[in-house]
Amino acid sequence: MQCKEIKNMAVPSSSFTLIHKKFRCRRMAKQVCEDKDLPDINTLGSFQSVPLEIFHMILGCMPVRDISIFSMTSRTISSHITTYIYSPSGILRLLVQDFHNSGLEDGRQNISILEHYKYLGLLLKRCTLLLSTKKRLNYTHKLLSQVPCFKLGGCASPMKCVGLSCYGLFLQVLTAGWDEMECHRVYNTICNVTNLPRKVQSLVSGTPGSSCKQELYVRLFCRNVLLDHWVRCKDTVFWLTRLLKPWPLVHQARLLYILFGPVSTTDGYILWKNMTQSVVDEKSLEGLATTIKLLYETDVKGWTADDVISLVEELTVVPNEWLLENNARFLILTGNSICFSMLARKAVKGRRMDLARVMVFLALVCQKDLYCMEWAVNMMRRVSKFFSTNEERKCFLGHVEMSFACTVTDMLQSVLVAEERDEEDVNFRNLFHLLKAQANFHKEILYLTLTPSV
């Protein structure tokens, strides 16, 4: 009986103990939650006794590069630095807007404004490291939207302003190491903020040159912000693909010309008539040729060799068909593979006369620009293999000779009808180069016939 009573008495004692533990766990959990909400004062180190205003004054005396390093010491420090960045004093100090001068005073260092925004991008990258991509982009937009020169068409003197270059360098540092999906989100955010797709659509579907200023603004924004600052070719092609792929092929060629075509040295406007009305030098074609080579040689999703060749065909008729000499010089600058593919496509389609005329001007450009004439002859030999019979090859060679004769006649006629002395001299030099090109071209062919085959 006594044992039974003792057993019964043990039950409430045990129950009381369990309830006590349960309440103790709840109190501990509540205390942990409260501790999480409080800033970790210990992580401030020697700055824990410094008022926030004094802390901001200290940051105001530090170079931006040092602030970005300082932000990695602790999460609390990073949070305080973020508060400083978006404070009135921080915005005034960090968002330097002197984009028309070469340098600025940053602490004790005299660095360029480009480097300033490079380190500012690094600072924001480190301060927002633990945030989601969406929040990081919101923080970035909140900061940069206060700079007029960072907007598409926001600067009154865009040719003398380095604002967009600063923006591009900032963006390149901020997004370095981000995956493709995150970069997609960056591009979509930029498009939403600037309304870039609608502005591009109005340009590529309108009359070339009818909106000169808008063409200039789109060119400068896309080049300086999205394309020119990347080190890796894959990164450049990624952003270029975002710009080109939403549009049909004809509009892709028009946009490519807006971005990389020749421009006036005085006002920066696109020179739409240069390719169709006058002979241009290599410098005017370098931007377009380099971009085409980049798309052709970089192994990225979304572009095939046929896509690039089709783009070249469309490009050489923007806004109208280019002069043959400009076309030939452009093909040479794009490299052997693209040049051969373009010529081979003409051969496969049976356009022997067009192919022969291009070969004549390839020889002329080789003569003018001091390329090896043997290259032009070897290119003709490779392309002639696409003709299935000897008769077709003989017919093609006949077209080449006829094209030489017709081109010489046309140039001689232009010399005779020239009204001004300067124009006569230019036409005469062109005729001289053509005759010399024809002689060297035939000389290389004779070498081939006289050289015994191995």
C-alpha positions as CSV (number, residue, x, y, z in Angstrom):
1,M,0.0,0.0,0.0
2,Q,2.8,2.3,0.8
3,C,4.6,1.3,-2.4
4,K,1.5,2.1,-4.4
5,E,1.2,5.5,-2.8
6,I,4.8,6.3,-3.5
7,K,4.3,5.2,-7.2
8,N,1.2,7.4,-7.5
9,M,3.0,10.4,-6.0
10,A,5.9,10.0,-8.5
11,V,3.6,10.7,-11.4
12,P,2.8,14.3,-10.7
13,S,6.4,14.9,-9.9
14,S,7.4,13.6,-13.3
15,S,4.7,15.6,-15.0
16,F,5.8,18.8,-13.3
17,T,9.4,18.2,-14.5
18,L,8.3,17.8,-18.1
19,I,6.2,20.9,-18.1
20,H,9.1,22.9,-16.6
21,K,11.4,21.8,-19.4
22,K,8.9,22.7,-22.0
23,F,8.5,26.3,-20.7
24,R,12.2,26.6,-20.4
25,C,12.8,25.7,-24.1
26,R,10.2,28.2,-25.1
27,R,11.9,31.0,-23.1
28,M,15.2,30.1,-24.7
29,A,13.8,30.1,-28.2
30,K,12.2,33.4,-27.6
31,Q,15.5,34.8,-26.3
32,V,17.4,33.5,-29.4
33,C,14.9,35.2,-31.7
34,E,15.2,38.5,-29.8
35,D,19.0,38.3,-30.0
36,K,18.8,37.8,-33.8
37,D,16.9,41.0,-34.2
38,L,19.5,43.0,-32.3
39,P,22.7,44.2,-34.2
40,D,25.8,42.3,-33.2
41,I,27.6,45.2,-31.4
42,N,30.7,43.2,-30.9
43,T,31.3,42.9,-34.7
44,L,31.8,46.7,-34.8
45,G,35.0,46.3,-32.9
46,S,36.5,49.7,-32.0
47,F,33.7,51.5,-33.8
48,Q,31.0,50.3,-31.3
49,S,31.3,53.5,-29.3
50,V,31.4,55.8,-32.3
51,P,28.2,57.6,-33.2
52,L,26.8,56.8,-36.6
53,E,27.3,60.4,-37.8
54,I,31.0,60.2,-36.9
55,F,31.2,56.8,-38.6
56,H,29.8,58.4,-41.8
57,M,32.3,61.2,-41.5
58,I,35.2,58.6,-41.3
59,L,33.8,56.9,-44.4
60,G,33.7,60.2,-46.2
61,C,37.5,60.6,-45.7
62,M,38.3,57.1,-47.1
63,P,38.9,56.2,-50.8
64,V,36.1,54.1,-52.3
65,R,38.5,51.2,-52.8
66,D,39.3,51.1,-49.1
67,I,35.6,51.3,-48.2
68,S,34.8,48.3,-50.3
69,I,37.6,46.3,-48.5
70,F,36.3,47.6,-45.1
71,S,32.8,46.4,-45.9
72,M,34.0,42.8,-45.9
73,T,35.1,42.9,-42.2
74,S,31.6,42.0,-40.9
75,R,28.0,42.0,-41.7
76,T,27.2,44.8,-39.3
77,I,30.0,47.0,-40.8
78,S,28.6,46.2,-44.3
79,S,25.1,47.2,-43.2
80,H,26.4,50.5,-41.8
81,I,28.3,51.2,-45.0
82,T,25.2,50.5,-47.1
83,T,23.3,53.0,-44.9
84,Y,26.1,55.5,-45.7
85,I,25.9,54.9,-49.4
86,Y,22.3,55.8,-49.6
87,S,22.5,58.7,-47.2
88,P,22.5,62.3,-48.6
89,S,26.2,62.8,-47.7
90,G,27.1,59.4,-49.2
91,I,25.2,60.0,-52.5
92,L,26.8,63.5,-52.8
93,R,30.3,62.1,-52.3
94,L,30.0,58.7,-54.2
95,L,27.9,59.7,-57.2
96,V,30.5,62.0,-58.8
97,Q,28.9,63.6,-61.9
98,D,31.8,65.5,-63.3
99,F,31.8,63.4,-66.5
100,H,33.3,66.1,-68.7
101,N,36.7,66.4,-66.8
102,S,39.5,63.9,-66.8
103,G,40.1,63.4,-63.0
104,L,38.8,64.0,-59.5
105,E,40.1,64.2,-56.0
106,D,39.3,61.0,-54.1
107,G,40.9,61.1,-50.6
108,R,44.6,61.5,-51.2
109,Q,44.5,59.8,-54.6
110,N,43.9,61.5,-57.9
111,I,42.3,58.8,-59.9
112,S,40.2,58.9,-63.1
113,I,36.4,59.0,-62.8
114,L,36.3,55.6,-64.6
115,E,38.3,54.0,-61.8
116,H,36.1,55.7,-59.2
117,Y,32.9,54.0,-60.7
118,K,34.8,50.8,-61.0
119,Y,35.5,50.7,-57.3
120,L,32.0,51.9,-56.6
121,G,30.7,48.9,-58.5
122,L,32.9,46.7,-56.4
123,L,31.7,48.4,-53.2
124,L,28.0,47.8,-54.1
125,K,28.8,44.2,-55.1
126,R,30.3,43.4,-51.7
127,C,27.7,45.3,-49.7
128,T,24.8,43.4,-51.4
129,L,26.5,40.1,-51.6
130,L,24.0,38.2,-49.4
131,L,20.9,39.7,-51.1
132,S,18.8,38.2,-53.9
133,T,19.5,39.3,-57.5
134,K,16.2,41.2,-57.6
135,K,17.0,43.2,-54.4
136,R,20.6,43.9,-55.7
137,L,19.2,45.3,-58.9
138,N,16.7,47.4,-57.0
139,Y,19.5,48.8,-54.8
140,T,21.6,49.6,-57.9
141,H,18.7,51.3,-59.7
142,K,17.8,53.3,-56.7
143,L,21.4,54.6,-56.6
144,L,22.2,55.2,-60.3
145,S,18.8,56.6,-61.2
146,Q,19.9,59.8,-59.6
147,V,22.6,60.4,-62.3
148,P,21.1,62.1,-65.5
149,C,24.1,61.1,-67.6
150,F,23.4,57.4,-67.0
151,K,20.1,57.6,-68.7
152,L,19.5,56.9,-72.4
153,G,19.6,60.4,-74.0
154,G,20.1,62.0,-70.6
155,C,23.2,64.0,-71.4
156,A,23.1,67.2,-73.6
157,S,26.7,66.6,-74.8
158,P,27.0,62.8,-75.3
159,M,30.1,62.9,-77.4
160,K,32.1,64.7,-74.7
161,C,30.6,62.8,-71.8
162,V,32.1,59.7,-70.1
163,G,29.0,59.0,-68.0
164,L,27.8,56.0,-70.0
165,S,31.3,54.5,-69.9
166,C,31.3,54.9,-66.1
167,Y,28.0,53.2,-66.0
168,G,29.2,50.3,-68.2
169,L,32.3,49.8,-66.1
170,F,30.2,49.9,-62.9
171,L,27.9,47.3,-64.4
172,Q,30.7,45.0,-65.6
173,V,32.3,44.9,-62.1
174,L,29.0,44.5,-60.3
175,T,27.8,41.5,-62.5
176,A,31.2,39.8,-62.9
177,G,30.8,36.1,-62.0
178,W,26.9,36.2,-62.3
179,D,25.3,33.3,-64.1
180,E,23.4,33.6,-67.3
181,M,19.9,33.8,-65.8
182,E,21.0,36.6,-63.5
183,C,22.5,38.5,-66.4
184,H,19.2,38.0,-68.3
185,R,17.5,39.7,-65.4
186,V,20.0,42.6,-65.5
187,Y,19.2,43.1,-69.2
188,N,15.5,43.0,-68.7
189,T,15.8,45.5,-65.9
190,I,17.8,47.9,-68.1
191,C,15.2,47.5,-70.9
192,N,12.4,48.3,-68.5
193,V,14.1,51.3,-67.1
194,T,15.3,52.8,-70.4
195,N,12.5,51.6,-72.7
196,L,15.3,50.4,-75.0
197,P,13.3,47.8,-77.1
198,R,10.7,50.4,-78.2
199,K,13.4,52.9,-79.2
200,V,15.3,50.3,-81.1
201,Q,12.2,49.2,-82.9
202,S,11.5,52.8,-84.0
203,L,15.0,53.0,-85.5
204,V,15.3,49.7,-87.3
205,S,11.8,50.0,-88.8
206,G,12.1,53.7,-89.8
207,T,14.0,55.5,-92.5
208,P,17.8,55.4,-91.9
209,G,19.0,58.8,-90.7
210,S,15.6,60.2,-90.0
211,S,16.3,60.2,-86.2
212,C,20.0,61.0,-86.1
213,K,20.1,62.0,-82.4
214,Q,18.1,58.9,-81.3
215,E,20.5,56.7,-83.3
216,L,23.5,58.3,-81.6
217,Y,22.0,57.9,-78.2
218,V,21.2,54.2,-78.7
219,R,24.6,53.6,-80.2
220,L,26.4,55.2,-77.3
221,F,24.3,53.6,-74.6
222,C,24.6,50.0,-76.1
223,R,28.3,50.3,-76.8
224,N,29.4,52.0,-73.6
225,V,27.0,50.3,-71.2
226,L,26.4,46.8,-72.6
227,L,29.2,45.9,-75.0
228,D,32.6,47.6,-74.8
229,H,33.8,46.8,-71.3
230,W,33.8,43.0,-71.3
231,V,37.2,41.1,-71.3
232,R,35.9,37.7,-72.4
233,C,34.5,37.4,-75.9
234,K,31.7,35.2,-74.6
235,D,30.4,38.0,-72.4
236,T,30.4,40.4,-75.3
237,V,28.5,38.0,-77.5
238,F,26.0,37.3,-74.7
239,W,25.0,40.9,-74.5
240,L,25.1,41.4,-78.3
241,T,22.8,38.4,-78.7
242,R,20.3,40.0,-76.2
243,L,20.3,43.1,-78.4
244,L,20.0,41.4,-81.9
245,K,18.1,38.2,-81.5
246,P,14.6,39.6,-80.7
247,W,14.5,41.1,-84.2
248,P,14.2,39.6,-87.7
249,L,17.3,39.3,-89.8
250,V,16.8,42.6,-91.8
251,H,16.4,44.5,-88.5
252,Q,19.4,42.8,-87.0
253,A,21.6,44.0,-89.9
254,R,20.2,47.6,-89.5
255,L,20.8,47.6,-85.7
256,L,24.3,46.2,-86.3
257,Y,25.1,49.1,-88.6
258,I,23.7,51.6,-86.1
259,L,26.0,50.1,-83.4
260,F,29.2,49.5,-85.3
261,G,28.9,51.4,-88.6
262,P,31.0,54.5,-89.6
263,V,30.1,57.7,-87.9
264,S,30.9,61.4,-88.4
265,T,33.9,62.6,-86.5
266,T,32.2,66.0,-85.8
267,D,28.7,65.1,-84.4
268,G,28.9,61.3,-84.1
269,Y,25.9,60.7,-86.4
270,I,25.7,57.5,-88.4
271,L,27.0,57.8,-92.0
272,W,24.4,55.8,-93.9
273,K,25.4,56.9,-97.4
274,N,29.2,56.2,-97.1
275,M,29.0,52.5,-98.1
276,T,26.9,53.2,-101.2
277,Q,28.3,56.4,-102.5
278,S,32.1,56.5,-101.7
279,V,35.0,54.2,-101.1
280,V,35.8,53.8,-97.3
281,D,39.0,52.8,-95.6
282,E,39.6,49.9,-93.3
283,K,39.0,52.0,-90.2
284,S,35.3,52.6,-91.2
285,L,34.8,48.9,-91.6
286,E,36.7,47.5,-88.6
287,G,33.9,47.7,-86.1
288,L,31.4,45.8,-88.3
289,A,34.0,43.2,-89.4
290,T,35.3,42.6,-85.8
291,T,31.7,42.1,-84.6
292,I,30.9,39.6,-87.4
293,K,34.1,37.6,-86.7
294,L,33.2,37.6,-83.0
295,L,29.7,36.1,-83.7
296,Y,31.2,33.6,-86.1
297,E,34.2,32.4,-84.0
298,T,32.7,32.4,-80.5
299,D,30.9,29.2,-79.6
300,V,27.7,30.4,-78.0
301,K,24.1,29.3,-78.0
302,G,21.9,31.1,-80.5
303,W,24.3,31.6,-83.4
304,T,25.3,29.2,-86.2
305,A,27.6,29.7,-89.1
306,D,24.7,30.0,-91.5
307,D,23.1,32.7,-89.2
308,V,26.2,34.8,-89.4
309,I,26.6,34.4,-93.2
310,S,23.0,35.4,-93.7
311,L,23.5,38.4,-91.4
312,V,26.5,39.4,-93.6
313,E,24.4,39.2,-96.7
314,E,21.8,41.5,-95.2
315,L,24.4,43.8,-93.8
316,T,26.0,44.5,-97.2
317,V,22.8,45.9,-98.5
318,V,22.1,48.3,-95.6
319,P,20.7,50.9,-96.4
320,N,21.3,49.9,-100.1
321,E,23.8,47.7,-101.9
322,W,27.3,48.6,-101.0
323,L,30.0,49.6,-103.5
324,L,31.9,46.4,-104.6
325,E,35.2,47.8,-103.3
326,N,33.7,48.4,-99.9
327,N,32.1,44.9,-100.0
328,A,35.4,43.3,-100.9
329,R,37.4,45.2,-98.2
330,F,34.8,44.2,-95.6
331,L,35.0,40.5,-96.6
332,I,38.8,40.5,-96.3
333,L,38.5,42.1,-92.9
334,T,36.1,39.4,-91.7
335,G,38.7,36.7,-92.3
336,N,39.2,33.7,-94.5
337,S,36.3,31.5,-93.3
338,I,33.6,34.1,-93.7
339,C,35.0,35.4,-97.0
340,F,35.2,31.9,-98.4
341,S,31.7,31.0,-97.2
342,M,30.2,34.1,-98.8
343,L,31.9,33.4,-102.1
344,A,31.0,29.7,-102.0
345,R,27.3,30.6,-101.4
346,K,27.4,32.7,-104.6
347,A,29.0,29.7,-106.5
348,V,26.4,27.2,-105.2
349,K,23.6,29.5,-106.3
350,G,25.1,29.8,-109.8
351,R,25.7,33.5,-109.6
352,R,29.0,33.3,-111.6
353,M,28.9,36.9,-112.8
354,D,28.4,38.4,-109.4
355,L,31.2,36.1,-108.1
356,A,33.5,37.2,-110.9
357,R,33.0,40.9,-110.1
358,V,33.7,40.3,-106.4
359,M,36.9,38.5,-107.3
360,V,38.0,41.6,-109.3
361,F,37.5,43.9,-106.4
362,L,39.2,41.5,-104.0
363,A,42.2,41.7,-106.2
364,L,41.9,45.5,-106.3
365,V,41.7,45.7,-102.5
366,C,44.7,43.4,-102.1
367,Q,46.7,45.7,-104.4
368,K,45.6,48.9,-102.6
369,D,45.9,47.7,-99.0
370,L,49.1,45.7,-99.7
371,Y,47.7,42.2,-99.1
372,C,49.3,39.2,-100.8
373,M,47.8,38.7,-104.3
374,E,48.4,35.0,-104.0
375,W,45.7,34.9,-101.3
376,A,43.1,36.2,-103.9
377,V,44.2,33.6,-106.5
378,N,44.0,30.8,-104.0
379,M,40.6,31.9,-102.9
380,M,39.4,31.8,-106.5
381,R,40.8,28.3,-106.9
382,R,39.0,27.0,-103.8
383,V,35.7,28.6,-104.9
384,S,36.0,27.2,-108.5
385,K,35.8,23.7,-107.1
386,F,32.1,24.3,-106.4
387,F,31.5,24.2,-110.1
388,S,30.9,20.6,-111.1
389,T,32.4,20.6,-114.7
390,N,35.4,22.0,-116.5
391,E,33.1,23.9,-118.7
392,E,31.5,25.8,-115.8
393,R,35.0,26.6,-114.5
394,K,36.1,27.9,-117.9
395,C,32.9,30.0,-118.0
396,F,33.7,31.4,-114.6
397,L,37.2,32.3,-115.6
398,G,35.8,34.0,-118.7
399,H,33.5,36.1,-116.4
400,V,36.5,37.1,-114.3
401,E,38.4,38.4,-117.3
402,M,35.3,40.2,-118.7
403,S,34.8,41.8,-115.3
404,F,38.4,43.1,-115.3
405,A,37.8,44.6,-118.7
406,C,34.5,46.2,-117.8
407,T,35.8,47.7,-114.6
408,V,38.9,49.1,-116.4
409,T,36.5,50.7,-119.0
410,D,34.3,52.2,-116.3
411,M,37.2,53.7,-114.4
412,L,38.7,55.1,-117.6
413,Q,35.4,56.7,-118.4
414,S,35.3,58.3,-114.9
415,V,38.7,59.8,-115.5
416,L,37.6,61.3,-118.8
417,V,34.4,62.8,-117.5
418,A,35.8,64.2,-114.3
419,E,35.0,67.9,-113.9
420,E,37.5,68.8,-111.2
421,R,41.2,68.2,-111.0
422,D,41.0,66.5,-107.6
423,E,38.3,64.1,-108.8
424,E,40.4,63.3,-111.9
425,D,43.4,62.5,-109.8
426,V,41.5,60.2,-107.5
427,N,39.9,58.3,-110.5
428,F,43.3,58.1,-112.2
429,R,44.9,56.5,-109.1
430,N,42.1,54.0,-108.9
431,L,42.6,53.1,-112.5
432,F,46.3,52.7,-111.9
433,H,45.7,50.4,-108.9
434,L,43.2,48.3,-110.9
435,L,45.6,47.8,-113.8
436,K,48.4,46.9,-111.4
437,A,46.1,44.5,-109.6
438,Q,45.1,42.8,-112.9
439,A,48.8,42.4,-113.8
440,N,49.7,40.9,-110.4
441,F,46.6,38.7,-110.4
442,H,47.5,37.2,-113.8
443,K,51.1,36.9,-112.7
444,E,50.1,34.6,-109.8
445,I,47.9,32.5,-112.1
446,L,50.9,32.1,-114.5
447,Y,53.1,31.0,-111.6
448,L,50.5,28.3,-110.8
449,T,50.5,27.1,-114.4
450,L,54.3,27.0,-114.7
451,T,54.9,25.4,-111.3
452,P,55.0,21.6,-111.7
453,S,52.4,19.9,-109.6
454,V,53.7,17.6,-106.8
